[in-house]
């Protein structure tokens, strides 16, 4: 048995509030979700590292696939995330790194992840990032963070997810792998120190905002995409929505979460701007449903919500840049 790095039980594990009840977007993307729970499981407050979310942009054919910057994770928590170069079997790399006390972030096939029951498990081959906390090769057992919580995997699923009987084909490429190394360096030691360090990150990211309103750019591209999308099957809609509407909707809800945390931490006067980001998230959610109905029924769709989102975006960011930028 290698690990656990943290002694956790899926039956008693309490997920972070970001994955709790009442969220408009139950999930964000696989990398952000797993790091939220990994940081939480290690005893850190992941909300402090959310300032990067305000930088999301429309990238031409998708919105930013937003991810925690490694530098912020290092500065706030003393965790150094590095790429692992696979030169032997994946399972032995994971076993060795976890044995060194390092969680391993690795892309695995959701087809063999039992926590995706009802969505991908035994249904679809979809890559997703997990964070391995414990592993036992002989017992075919793994404890891991994924999505919204912490899980165990064992038996045939362990065999299949690590391809212990051989690769599916001889040209199958290894997954992207990272290890999380605890380093000896000064990090914020108290609640106020963490807030101050987080605000320094916030200032940096506010200085790197998109040069123009991303909703204006997205509306122009979306107008071009809409006629094509109306002729596509609903499966294409889900792919398109994940790359666009879901990314910015979930991301701006994290912006709201960050501002509420700042308020709880003593930063006054953020109530109005917090509500603005809540409105962005809620409007994005409603627009996603409207688009789904329009595609399913082949009906016209008003683009007015995108204009409203653009207005909300500027209304939310302008006072934050003035105050913290």
C-alpha positions as CSV (number, residue, x, y, z in Angstrom):
1,X,0.0,0.0,0.0
2,X,1.4,3.4,-1.0
3,X,-0.1,6.3,0.8
4,X,-2.5,7.7,1.7
5,X,-0.9,11.1,1.6
6,X,-4.0,12.2,3.5
7,X,-6.2,9.7,5.4
8,X,-9.5,10.1,3.7
9,X,-12.7,8.0,3.4
10,X,-15.2,8.6,0.6
11,X,-18.0,7.8,3.0
12,X,-17.1,10.7,5.4
13,X,-15.3,13.1,3.1
14,X,-17.0,16.5,3.1
15,X,-16.5,18.2,-0.3
16,X,-15.7,21.9,-0.6
17,X,-18.5,24.4,-0.6
18,X,-17.8,25.1,-4.3
19,X,-19.2,21.7,-4.9
20,X,-22.0,22.0,-2.4
21,X,-25.7,22.6,-2.7
22,X,-27.2,25.6,-4.4
23,X,-24.5,26.2,-7.1
24,X,-25.7,27.3,-10.5
25,X,-22.9,25.3,-12.1
26,X,-22.3,22.0,-10.3
27,X,-19.0,21.5,-12.1
28,X,-16.4,23.8,-13.8
29,X,-13.8,21.8,-15.7
30,X,-12.0,18.6,-14.7
31,X,-8.7,20.3,-13.9
32,X,-10.2,23.1,-11.7
33,X,-12.6,20.8,-10.0
34,X,-9.9,18.3,-9.0
35,X,-7.5,20.9,-7.7
36,X,-10.3,22.5,-5.6
37,X,-10.9,19.2,-3.9
38,X,-7.2,18.3,-3.7
39,X,-6.4,21.6,-2.0
40,X,-9.4,21.2,0.3
41,X,-8.4,17.7,1.1
42,X,-4.9,18.8,2.0
43,X,-6.3,21.4,4.4
44,X,-6.0,24.5,2.3
45,X,-8.6,27.1,1.2
46,X,-8.8,26.9,-2.6
47,X,-10.9,30.0,-2.9
48,X,-7.8,32.1,-2.2
49,X,-6.4,31.1,-5.5
50,X,-9.4,32.0,-7.6
51,X,-8.3,35.5,-8.8
52,X,-7.2,34.1,-12.2
53,X,-10.9,33.4,-13.0
54,X,-11.4,37.1,-13.7
55,X,-9.1,36.9,-16.7
56,X,-11.2,34.5,-18.8
57,X,-11.5,35.5,-22.5
58,X,-13.0,34.4,-25.7
59,X,-10.2,32.7,-27.6
60,X,-11.7,32.7,-31.2
61,X,-13.3,29.2,-31.2
62,X,-13.8,28.7,-27.5
63,X,-13.6,30.4,-24.1
64,X,-10.5,30.0,-22.0
65,X,-10.2,26.6,-20.5
66,X,-9.3,28.2,-17.2
67,X,-6.9,26.5,-14.8
68,X,-5.2,27.4,-11.6
69,X,-1.8,29.1,-12.4
70,X,0.9,26.9,-10.9
71,X,2.7,30.0,-9.6
72,X,-0.3,31.0,-7.5
73,X,-0.6,27.5,-6.1
74,X,3.1,27.6,-5.2
75,X,3.0,31.1,-3.6
76,X,-0.2,30.6,-1.6
77,X,0.2,26.9,-0.5
78,X,3.8,25.9,-1.1
79,X,2.8,23.3,-3.6
80,X,5.0,22.9,-6.7
81,X,3.2,21.3,-9.7
82,X,5.5,19.8,-12.2
83,X,5.1,17.7,-15.3
84,X,6.1,14.0,-15.0
85,X,8.0,12.4,-17.9
86,X,6.6,8.9,-18.4
87,X,9.2,6.4,-19.4
88,X,7.8,3.3,-17.9
89,X,4.3,2.0,-17.0
90,X,1.9,4.6,-15.7
91,X,0.9,2.7,-12.6
92,X,4.5,2.4,-11.4
93,X,5.1,6.1,-11.9
94,X,2.0,6.9,-9.8
95,X,3.0,4.4,-7.1
96,X,6.5,5.9,-6.8
97,X,5.4,9.5,-6.6
98,X,2.6,8.9,-4.1
99,X,5.1,6.9,-2.1
100,X,7.2,10.1,-2.0
101,X,4.2,11.9,-0.5
102,X,3.3,13.6,-3.8
103,X,-0.3,13.6,-5.2
104,X,-0.3,12.7,-8.9
105,X,-2.5,14.6,-11.3
106,X,-3.2,12.3,-14.3
107,X,-5.6,12.1,-17.2
108,X,-7.5,8.9,-17.1
109,X,-10.4,7.4,-19.1
110,X,-13.7,8.1,-17.5
111,X,-15.0,4.9,-19.0
112,X,-13.3,3.1,-16.1
113,X,-14.0,5.7,-13.4
114,X,-17.0,4.4,-11.3
115,X,-17.7,7.9,-9.9
116,X,-18.9,8.9,-13.4
117,X,-21.8,6.3,-13.3
118,X,-24.6,7.5,-15.5
119,X,-22.5,9.9,-17.6
120,X,-19.3,8.2,-18.9
121,X,-18.7,5.0,-16.8
122,X,-19.0,2.1,-19.3
123,X,-20.6,4.5,-21.7
124,X,-18.1,6.8,-23.3
125,X,-14.3,7.1,-23.4
126,X,-13.7,10.6,-22.1
127,X,-10.4,11.8,-20.6
128,X,-10.6,13.5,-17.2
129,X,-8.0,14.5,-14.6
130,X,-7.9,12.8,-11.3
131,X,-5.5,13.4,-8.3
132,X,-4.2,10.2,-6.8
133,X,-3.9,10.2,-3.0
134,X,-3.3,6.4,-2.4
135,X,-2.6,3.3,-4.4
136,X,-2.0,-0.4,-3.9
137,X,-0.9,-2.2,-7.1
138,X,-1.1,-5.7,-5.6
139,X,-4.6,-5.1,-4.2
140,X,-5.7,-3.2,-7.3
141,X,-6.9,-0.3,-5.3
142,X,-6.7,3.5,-5.7
143,X,-8.0,6.5,-3.7
144,X,-8.4,9.6,-5.7
145,X,-10.0,13.1,-6.1
146,X,-12.1,13.6,-9.1
147,X,-14.8,16.1,-10.0
148,X,-16.7,17.1,-6.9
149,X,-15.4,14.6,-4.3
150,X,-13.0,11.8,-3.2
151,X,-13.4,8.2,-4.3
152,X,-12.1,4.7,-4.2
153,X,-11.5,2.4,-7.2
154,X,-10.5,-1.2,-7.3
155,X,-10.6,-4.6,-9.0
156,X,-11.2,-4.7,-12.7
157,X,-11.6,-1.0,-13.0
158,X,-8.1,-0.6,-11.6
159,X,-6.8,-3.1,-14.1
160,X,-8.5,-1.4,-17.0
161,X,-7.8,2.2,-16.1
162,X,-4.0,1.4,-15.9
163,X,-4.1,-1.0,-18.8
164,X,-2.4,-3.7,-16.8
165,X,-3.1,-6.3,-19.4
166,X,-1.3,-4.2,-22.1
167,X,-2.0,-1.1,-24.1
168,X,-5.2,-0.9,-26.2
169,X,-3.0,-0.6,-29.2
170,X,0.8,-0.2,-29.7
171,X,0.6,3.4,-30.7
172,X,-1.4,4.5,-27.7
173,X,0.2,7.6,-26.2
174,X,0.7,8.1,-22.5
175,X,-1.5,10.6,-20.7
176,X,-0.5,14.0,-19.4
177,X,0.9,13.6,-15.8
178,X,1.9,16.0,-13.1
179,X,3.1,15.5,-9.6
180,X,2.4,17.9,-6.7
181,X,5.5,18.5,-4.6
182,X,5.5,20.0,-1.1
183,X,8.3,22.6,-0.9
184,X,9.9,24.3,2.0
185,X,9.1,28.0,1.6
186,X,7.3,30.7,3.5
187,X,3.5,30.7,2.8
188,X,0.7,32.6,4.4
189,X,0.3,31.3,8.0
190,X,-2.9,32.9,9.1
191,X,-6.3,34.0,7.7
192,X,-5.4,37.6,7.2
193,X,-2.0,36.7,5.6
194,X,-3.8,34.5,3.2
195,X,-6.2,37.2,2.2
196,X,-3.4,39.7,1.7
197,X,-1.4,37.2,-0.4
198,X,-4.5,36.4,-2.4
199,X,-5.2,40.1,-3.0
200,X,-1.6,40.4,-4.5
201,X,-2.6,37.7,-6.9
202,X,-5.8,39.5,-7.6
203,X,-3.9,42.7,-8.5
204,X,-1.7,40.8,-10.9
205,X,-4.5,39.2,-12.7
206,X,-6.6,42.3,-13.0
207,X,-3.6,43.8,-14.8
208,X,-3.8,41.0,-17.4
209,X,-7.5,41.3,-18.3
210,X,-8.6,40.9,-22.0
211,X,-8.0,44.0,-24.1
212,X,-11.6,44.1,-25.2
213,X,-15.0,42.9,-23.9
214,X,-15.0,39.1,-24.6
215,X,-18.7,39.0,-24.9
216,X,-18.6,41.4,-27.9
217,X,-16.1,39.0,-29.6
218,X,-18.2,36.0,-28.7
219,X,-21.4,37.4,-30.0
220,X,-19.8,38.0,-33.4
221,X,-18.6,34.5,-33.6
222,X,-21.7,32.9,-32.1
223,X,-23.8,34.7,-34.7
224,X,-21.7,32.9,-37.4
225,X,-21.9,29.5,-35.6
226,X,-25.6,29.5,-34.9
227,X,-26.9,28.6,-38.3
228,X,-24.4,25.7,-38.5
229,X,-25.2,24.6,-35.0
230,X,-28.9,24.4,-35.8
231,X,-28.2,21.7,-38.3
232,X,-26.1,19.6,-36.0
233,X,-27.2,16.8,-33.6
234,X,-27.7,17.5,-29.9
235,X,-24.4,15.8,-29.2
236,X,-22.6,18.6,-31.0
237,X,-24.5,21.2,-29.0
238,X,-23.1,19.6,-25.8
239,X,-19.6,19.8,-27.1
240,X,-20.0,23.4,-28.2
241,X,-21.7,24.4,-25.0
242,X,-18.9,23.0,-22.9
243,X,-16.3,24.9,-24.8
244,X,-18.2,28.2,-24.6
245,X,-21.3,28.8,-22.4
246,X,-20.3,26.4,-19.6
247,X,-16.8,27.7,-19.4
248,X,-17.7,31.3,-18.9
249,X,-20.8,30.6,-16.8
250,X,-18.9,28.4,-14.4
251,X,-15.9,30.7,-14.3
252,X,-17.9,33.8,-13.5
253,X,-19.7,31.9,-10.7
254,X,-16.2,31.3,-9.2
255,X,-15.6,35.1,-9.5
256,X,-18.7,35.6,-7.4
257,X,-17.4,32.9,-4.9
258,X,-14.1,34.7,-4.6
259,X,-15.8,38.1,-3.9
260,X,-18.0,36.6,-1.3
261,X,-14.9,35.1,0.4
262,X,-13.3,38.5,0.4
263,X,-16.4,40.0,2.1
264,X,-16.3,37.3,4.7
265,X,-12.7,38.0,5.2
266,X,-13.3,41.7,6.0
267,X,-13.2,43.4,2.6
268,X,-16.1,45.8,2.7
269,X,-18.2,47.4,-0.1
270,X,-18.2,44.4,-2.5
271,X,-21.9,43.6,-2.3
272,X,-23.0,45.2,-5.6
273,X,-20.2,43.9,-7.7
274,X,-20.7,40.4,-6.3
275,X,-24.3,40.5,-7.3
276,X,-23.2,41.5,-10.8
277,X,-21.1,38.4,-11.2
278,X,-23.9,36.3,-9.8
279,X,-26.1,37.8,-12.6
280,X,-23.5,36.9,-15.2
281,X,-23.5,33.3,-14.1
282,X,-27.3,33.1,-13.9
283,X,-27.8,34.7,-17.3
284,X,-25.2,32.4,-18.8
285,X,-27.1,29.4,-17.4
286,X,-30.4,30.6,-18.7
287,X,-28.9,31.3,-22.2
288,X,-27.5,27.8,-22.3
289,X,-31.0,26.4,-21.7
290,X,-32.4,28.7,-24.4
291,X,-29.8,27.6,-26.9
292,X,-30.5,23.9,-26.1
293,X,-34.2,24.3,-26.8
294,X,-33.5,26.3,-29.9
295,X,-31.2,23.6,-31.3
296,X,-33.6,20.8,-30.4
297,X,-36.6,22.5,-32.0
298,X,-34.7,24.3,-34.8
299,X,-36.1,27.7,-33.7
300,X,-34.6,31.2,-33.8
301,X,-32.7,32.4,-30.8
302,X,-32.3,36.0,-29.6
303,X,-28.8,37.1,-29.0
304,X,-29.8,40.0,-26.7
305,X,-28.6,38.1,-23.6
306,X,-25.0,38.3,-24.9
307,X,-25.3,42.1,-25.1
308,X,-26.6,42.1,-21.5
309,X,-23.7,39.9,-20.4
310,X,-21.3,42.3,-22.0
311,X,-22.8,45.2,-20.0
312,X,-22.6,43.2,-16.8
313,X,-19.0,42.2,-17.5
314,X,-17.9,45.9,-17.6
315,X,-20.1,46.8,-14.7
316,X,-18.5,44.1,-12.6
317,X,-14.9,44.6,-13.5
318,X,-14.6,48.4,-13.7
319,X,-14.9,49.0,-10.0
320,X,-12.6,46.1,-9.1
321,X,-9.9,47.4,-11.4
322,X,-10.3,50.8,-9.9
323,X,-10.0,49.5,-6.3
324,X,-7.5,46.6,-6.6
325,X,-5.9,47.0,-10.0
